[in-house]
Amino acid sequence: MNNDAVTAINVQNFHIQVQEEKLPYIIPNQLIFLQVEESSIQLETAMVAGILVLRLFRVLFLLHIVLIAILVICLTIRGLLSAHSHHFHPKKWYPPLLTATGCAGIVAFTWQWFTLCNPSRALRTAFWLGPLLTCAVGVLFVLIGSAAGLTIGVIAIVLALILSLYACWVNPRFDYATKVLSIAAASPPAKTTTVVLNLSIITGTVYSCFLVSGIGGATAVGTVMDTLFILAILASLAWSTQVIRNTLQVTIARVKYLHFAYGVEMDLRIALRDTFNYSMGSVCISSVLVPIITVVHGSARAISLIVGGTDEFLFSCANCYATVAATLVSYGNRWGLVQVGVYNKGFVQASMDTWEMLKSVGLEPIIDRDLTGSFCFLSGMAGGAICTLAGGAWTFAVHKSYATEVSIYAFLIGYFMCRIEMAWLQSCVSAYYIAYTENPQNSRLDPAILFRLEEFQRYGD
């Protein structure tokens, strides 16, 4: 073999060796690039899926409003045409319930005004007035005497006792709760009263009266299918009022967050317009998820308190249930509505990000013991009880057989209307906490949260 051939072979071997040496350095870079590209594709897919889900819930809500409207109109017309043949007395059924609906609007606006003027007194009043009026409702149902009335009456009286014990248990937290409420409600956003009055009272009252006409039409005939229609109408009432309430929460939380975090005053009308244009999907889905998750979380806490450590098996079951509830809370909570309004995030993503921030600054045990939610719940219970006493007592006097159902409908309408009115306060408190979470050193914020956090770390609850 000549020298030229040997040289060619050596050069070829050298190129092969170089290529083999380069492989370990080239392939990992290509793999990293492919992994990054795959991750970006997955992220984009998840974002698109999230947007589609939000749009789906928005469309479902609007579609359900149209379908419920058609159903109510048909039931009302059918009920009026067949009222005499089915021995239904519209003059004894409608006036008490419509009066209770109007009473719900008046009570809701009055309670909101009272809370705005004196948050401390309103908080303490709600914690003793809620159980007292709930007990009065229970007595009314017992006096009605029907099987359903007796059952509901006993449950209401037991619930009133539980709420009274709860008020005694959380009494040490009142001072901190009233301080936070006073700070959060000190400077309500401009036009808040107008928005709440127009959107909440007028819309809620008119829509409730409209649904009452459909419920009356279904009651006039009273078949099994009509019972299902009534349940569908009540479900629509619950979802619709929750949507109104969360729309207010997202809107006001955005305005209050900008005020707390940056000292910027935003026009509430612009914030409300942006909520309608960009956030209604999150509002609709949160109106379904938050009440369910709240019930699960609250029941988990109650079960944990009841079981304690007396039985190992029950304790393990309660602990497992509490873990599931805590996981659900991280995916859907009312605190996430602040980021929905401020950053226009999807509700689930906003809830997850918000919950992680709250945990990172150690605020999870503080907000877990926050009394704002309990205050709003007891305010709703008190409002519902007042409407029940107004409509139920009237019906009991004129036509006793209608008293049970009218009392139930009146309570639901009063409860949901009062919860709508308390949305502004709940959104103010949420914005205050989130503003602190994002910047604990913010000089615009009162040090109440910091002092409470230090107190909790030192002494516990």
C-alpha positions in Angstrom: 0.0 0.0 0.0 1.4 3.4 -1.0 1.8 6.4 1.2 -1.2 8.2 -0.4 -3.6 5.3 0.4 -2.4 5.2 4.0 -2.8 8.9 4.4 -6.4 8.7 3.0 -7.3 5.9 5.4 -5.9 7.9 8.4 -7.8 11.0 7.3 -11.0 9.0 7.0 -10.5 7.4 10.4 -9.8 10.8 11.9 -13.1 12.2 10.5 -15.0 9.2 11.9 -13.4 9.7 15.3 -14.2 13.4 15.3 -17.8 12.7 14.4 -18.0 10.0 17.2 -16.5 12.5 19.6 -19.0 15.2 18.6 -22.1 13.0 19.0 -22.3 13.2 22.8 -22.2 17.0 22.6 -24.6 17.4 19.7 -27.4 15.0 20.7 -28.1 16.3 24.2 -28.5 19.8 22.8 -30.9 18.5 20.2 -32.8 16.7 23.0 -33.0 19.8 25.1 -34.3 21.8 22.2 -37.0 19.1 21.5 -38.0 19.0 25.2 -38.3 22.8 25.3 -40.3 22.8 22.1 -42.5 20.0 23.5 -43.0 21.9 26.8 -44.0 25.1 24.9 -46.5 23.1 22.8 -48.0 21.6 26.0 -48.2 25.0 27.6 -49.9 26.5 24.6 -52.3 23.6 24.4 -53.2 24.0 28.1 -53.7 27.7 27.6 -56.0 27.1 24.6 -57.9 24.5 26.5 -58.3 26.8 29.5 -59.6 29.6 27.2 -62.1 27.2 25.6 -63.4 26.1 29.0 -63.9 29.7 30.1 -65.7 30.5 26.8 -67.8 27.3 27.2 -69.0 28.3 30.7 -69.8 31.8 29.5 -71.9 30.4 26.6 -73.6 27.9 29.0 -74.5 30.6 31.4 -76.1 32.8 28.6 -77.8 29.8 27.1 -79.2 28.7 30.5 -80.6 32.3 31.0 -82.4 32.1 27.7 -83.8 28.6 28.4 -84.9 29.5 31.9 -86.6 32.6 30.6 -88.6 30.5 28.0 -89.4 28.0 30.7 -90.6 30.6 33.2 -92.8 32.3 30.6 -94.4 29.0 29.5 -95.0 28.0 33.1 -96.5 31.3 34.1 -98.9 31.3 31.1 -99.9 27.7 31.8 -100.3 28.3 35.5 -102.6 31.3 34.9 -104.7 29.3 32.5 -105.1 26.3 34.7 -105.1 27.9 38.1 -108.9 27.5 38.7 -109.0 23.9 37.5 -106.2 22.8 39.9 -107.6 24.8 42.9 -104.6 27.1 43.0 -105.1 30.5 44.6 -102.7 33.0 43.0 -103.9 35.9 45.2 -102.9 34.0 48.3 -99.6 32.6 46.9 -98.0 35.4 44.9 -98.4 38.5 47.2 -96.6 37.1 50.3 -93.7 35.8 48.2 -93.4 38.9 46.0 -93.5 41.0 49.2 -90.7 38.9 50.7 -88.7 39.4 47.5 -89.1 43.2 47.7 -88.2 42.9 51.4 -85.0 41.1 50.4 -83.9 44.1 48.3 -84.6 46.5 51.1 -82.9 44.5 53.8 -79.9 43.9 51.6 -79.3 47.5 50.8 -80.0 48.6 54.4 -77.5 46.0 55.8 -74.9 47.1 53.3 -75.3 50.7 54.4 -75.1 49.7 58.0 -71.9 47.7 57.4 -70.4 50.6 55.5 -71.1 53.1 58.3 -70.0 50.9 61.2 -68.2 47.6 60.2 -67.4 46.7 63.8 -71.0 46.9 65.1 -72.3 45.2 61.9 -69.9 42.2 62.5 -71.0 41.7 66.1 -74.6 42.2 65.2 -74.5 39.5 62.5 -73.0 37.0 64.8 -75.9 37.2 67.3 -78.7 38.3 65.0 -78.1 35.4 62.5 -78.6 32.6 65.1 -81.5 34.4 66.7 -83.4 34.9 63.5 -82.6 31.3 62.4 -84.1 30.0 65.6 -87.2 32.2 64.9 -87.5 30.7 61.5 -87.3 27.2 63.0 -90.1 28.0 65.4 -92.2 29.3 62.4 -91.7 26.1 60.5 -92.6 24.0 63.6 -95.8 26.0 64.0 -96.7 25.4 60.3 -97.0 21.7 61.3 -96.4 20.0 58.0 -94.0 17.0 57.8 -91.5 19.1 55.8 -92.1 22.1 58.1 -91.3 20.1 61.2 -88.1 18.6 59.7 -86.9 22.0 58.5 -87.9 23.6 61.8 -85.9 21.1 63.9 -82.9 21.5 61.5 -83.1 25.3 61.8 -83.2 25.3 65.6 -80.2 22.9 65.8 -78.4 25.1 63.3 -79.1 28.2 65.4 -77.6 26.5 68.4 -74.5 25.5 66.4 -74.1 29.1 65.1 -74.4 30.4 68.6 -71.7 28.1 69.8 -69.6 29.1 66.9 -70.0 32.8 67.7 -68.8 32.1 71.2 -65.8 30.1 69.9 -64.6 32.8 67.5 -65.2 35.7 69.9 -61.4 36.2 70.5 -61.0 36.9 66.8 -63.5 39.8 66.7 -61.0 42.5 67.4 -58.7 41.6 64.5 -61.6 41.0 62.2 -63.2 44.4 62.9 -59.9 46.1 62.4 -59.4 44.5 59.0 -63.0 45.3 58.0 -62.6 48.9 59.0 -59.4 49.3 57.1 -60.7 47.6 54.0 -64.0 49.5 54.0 -62.5 52.8 55.0 -62.4 54.2 51.4 -64.9 52.3 49.2 -64.4 52.8 45.4 -66.1 55.7 43.8 -69.6 54.8 42.4 -69.7 51.7 44.5 -73.1 52.5 46.0 -74.5 53.3 42.5 -73.2 50.1 41.0 -74.4 47.9 43.9 -77.8 49.6 43.9 -78.4 49.4 40.2 -76.8 46.0 39.5 -77.5 44.1 42.6 -80.8 45.4 44.0 -82.6 46.2 40.8 -81.3 43.3 38.7 -81.6 40.8 41.5 -85.0 41.8 42.6 -86.5 41.9 39.1 -85.0 38.6 38.2 -86.2 37.0 41.4 -89.7 38.3 40.8 -89.6 36.9 37.3 -88.5 33.5 38.6 -91.2 33.6 41.3 -93.8 33.9 38.5 -92.5 30.6 36.9 -92.4 28.8 40.3 -96.0 29.8 40.9 -97.0 28.6 37.4 -95.4 25.2 38.2 -97.0 25.0 41.6 -100.4 25.6 40.1 -100.3 22.3 38.2 -98.0 20.4 40.7 -96.9 17.4 38.7 -93.6 15.5 39.2 -92.3 17.3 36.1 -93.3 20.6 37.6 -91.3 19.8 40.7 -88.2 19.3 38.5 -88.9 22.6 36.8 -89.0 24.3 40.2 -85.6 22.8 41.1 -84.2 23.9 37.8 -85.5 27.5 38.5 -84.0 27.5 42.0 -80.7 26.3 40.6 -80.8 29.1 38.0 -81.5 31.6 40.9 -78.4 30.3 42.8 -76.1 30.4 39.8 -77.3 33.8 38.5 -77.0 35.5 41.9 -73.5 34.0 42.3 -72.5 35.4 38.9 -73.8 38.9 39.9 -71.9 38.6 43.2 -68.7 37.4 41.6 -68.9 40.1 38.9 -69.0 42.7 41.6 -66.1 41.0 43.5 -63.8 40.9 40.5 -64.6 44.5 39.6 -64.3 46.0 43.0 -61.3 43.9 44.0 -59.4 45.3 41.0 -60.1 48.8 42.0 -59.3 48.3 45.6 -56.1 46.3 44.8 -54.8 49.2 42.7 -55.7 51.6 45.6 -53.9 49.5 48.2 -50.9 48.4 46.2 -50.1 51.6 44.2 -52.3 54.3 45.5 -54.1 54.5 42.1 -57.7 55.4 41.9 -59.5 53.6 39.0 -62.9 54.4 37.6 -65.2 51.6 38.7 -67.2 51.9 35.4 -64.1 51.0 33.4 -63.3 48.1 35.7 -66.9 46.8 35.3 -66.8 47.1 31.5 -63.5 45.2 31.4 -65.0 42.5 33.6 -67.9 42.1 31.2 -65.6 42.0 28.2 -62.7 39.8 29.4 -63.5 38.0 32.7 -67.1 36.6 32.5 -65.9 33.1 31.7 -63.9 33.0 35.0 -66.8 34.6 36.8 -69.2 32.0 35.6 -67.0 29.0 36.4 -66.1 30.5 39.8 -69.8 30.8 40.6 -70.1 27.0 40.3 -66.8 25.9 41.8 -66.4 28.2 44.8 -69.7 27.4 46.6 -69.1 23.7 46.2 -65.4 23.8 47.3 -66.4 26.1 50.2 -69.0 23.5 51.4 -66.5 20.7 51.1 -63.8 22.7 53.0 -66.2 23.8 55.7 -67.5 20.3 56.2 -63.9 18.9 56.4 -63.1 21.4 59.1 -66.3 20.6 61.0 -65.6 16.8 60.8 -62.0 17.3 62.0 -63.2 19.2 65.0 -65.9 16.7 65.9 -63.7 13.6 65.4 -60.6 15.0 67.0 -58.2 12.2 68.0 -60.6 9.9 69.8 -60.7 7.2 67.2 -57.8 6.2 65.0 -59.9 5.0 62.0 -62.2 8.0 62.1 -59.3 10.3 62.5 -57.5 8.9 59.5 -60.7 9.2 57.4 -61.2 12.8 58.5 -57.6 13.6 57.8 -57.9 12.1 54.3 -61.0 14.1 53.6 -59.4 17.3 54.9 -56.4 16.7 52.6 -58.7 16.4 49.6 -60.6 19.6 50.7 -57.3 21.5 51.0 -56.2 20.4 47.6 -59.5 21.5 46.1 -59.2 24.9 47.8 -55.9 25.5 46.0 -57.6 25.1 42.6 -60.7 27.2 43.4 -61.0 29.9 46.0 -62.4 33.4 46.3 -59.0 35.0 46.8 -58.2 34.1 43.2 -60.9 36.5 42.0 -58.5 39.4 42.8 -56.0 38.2 40.2 -58.8 37.5 37.8 -59.7 41.2 37.9 -56.1 42.6 38.1 -54.2 40.3 35.7 -57.1 38.8 33.7 -56.1 35.3 34.5 -58.3 32.2 34.2 -60.0 31.4 37.5 -58.2 28.1 38.2 -54.8 29.5 37.4 -55.4 32.7 39.4 -56.6 30.5 42.4 -53.4 28.4 42.2 -51.1 31.4 41.9 -52.8 33.3 44.7 -52.8 30.3 47.1 -49.1 29.7 46.5 -48.4 33.4 47.3 -50.5 33.2 50.5 -48.6 30.1 51.6 -45.2 31.6 50.7 -45.7 34.5 53.1 -47.2 32.4 55.8 -50.8 33.8 55.5 -52.6 30.5 55.0 -53.5 30.0 58.7 -54.5 33.6 59.0 -56.9 33.6 56.1 -58.1 30.2 57.1 -59.4 31.8 60.3 -60.6 35.0 58.6 -64.1 35.9 59.7 -65.1 37.8 56.6 -66.7 34.7 55.0 -68.5 33.8 58.2 -69.7 37.4 58.6 -71.1 37.4 55.0 -72.7 34.0 55.5 -74.4 35.0 58.8 -75.6 38.3 57.1 -77.2 36.2 54.4 -78.8 33.9 57.0 -80.2 36.9 58.8 -81.5 38.4 55.6 -83.1 35.2 54.5 -84.7 34.7 57.9 -86.2 38.2 57.8 -87.8 37.4 54.4 -89.0 34.1 55.6 -90.7 35.6 58.6 -92.3 38.3 56.4 -93.5 36.0 53.7 -94.1 32.8 55.7 -96.1 34.5 58.5 -98.3 36.2 56.0 -98.9 32.9 54.1 -99.5 31.1 57.4 -102.3 33.6 58.2 -104.1 33.5 54.9 -103.4 29.9 53.5 -101.5 27.6 55.8 -100.9 24.9 53.2 -98.8 27.2 51.1 -96.7 28.4 54.1 -93.9 25.8 53.9 -93.0 26.3 50.3 -93.4 30.1 50.3 -91.1 30.3 53.4 -88.4 28.2 51.7 -88.5 30.3 48.5 -88.5 33.5 50.6 -85.4 32.4 52.5 -83.4 31.5 49.4 -84.2 34.8 47.7 -83.3 36.8 50.9 -80.1 34.8 51.4 -78.8 35.2 47.9 -79.8 38.9 47.7 -77.9 39.7 51.0 -74.9 37.7 49.8 -74.8 39.9 46.6 -74.8 43.1 48.7 -71.9 41.8 50.9 -69.7 41.2 47.8 -68.2 44.7 47.9 -66.9 44.1 51.5 -65.5 40.7 50.7 -63.7 41.9 47.6 -62.2 44.8 49.6 -60.8 42.4 52.3 -59.5 40.1 49.6 -57.7 42.9 47.7 -56.2 44.1 51.0 -54.7 40.6 51.8 -53.4 40.1 48.2 -51.8 43.5 48.2 -50.0 42.6 51.4 -49.0 39.2 50.0 -47.4 40.6 46.9 -45.5 43.3 48.9 -45.4 42.9 52.7 -43.2 46.0 52.9 -45.8 48.3 51.3 -45.9 51.5 53.3 -49.5 52.2 52.1 -50.8 49.2 54.1 -51.7 49.2 57.7 -49.5 46.8 59.8 -52.5 45.0 61.2 -51.8 41.8 59.1 -48.1 41.9 60.1 -49.0 42.2 63.8 -51.6 39.4 63.5 -49.0 37.2 61.8 -46.4 37.8 64.5 -49.0 37.2 67.2 -50.1 33.9 65.6 -46.6 32.7 65.2 -45.9 33.5 68.9 -49.1 32.4 70.6 -51.2 30.4 68.0 -54.9 31.1 67.3 
